[in-house]
Amino acid sequence: MKTYQSFKEIDRDLKRLSLEKQIALEELKMVKNDFQEILEPMSLVSNALSAFGKFGTFMFIKKMFK
């Protein structure tokens, strides 16, 4: 536990903690927005098509070397 010598120190720490809280909330908002973008239907479809394309390419190369 920290011992304070003046109200100025307390105010400074309270301000710092308040700013840290605001930063954390903004970071959470960014994560939420990123998560929503990932879950959008078009994003899911494009990710699935990309994965199938990579898989298809891999299978094609595998058959070529057999």
C-alpha positions, 0 to 999 in steps of 0.5 A: 500500500502506497503512503501519500505525503500530500493531496497533490500526489493523490490527485496525480495518481487519481488522474493517471488511473482515470487516464488508464481506465479511459485507454482501456475502454477505448482499446475494448471498443477497438477489439469489439469493432474488430470482432464485429468485422470478423463476424460479418457475413461477407467477411466469413464468406470471403474467408471460407472461399480463401481457405477452400482456394488454398486447400484446392491449390494444395490438392492440385499440387499434391496430385501433380507430384504423385 
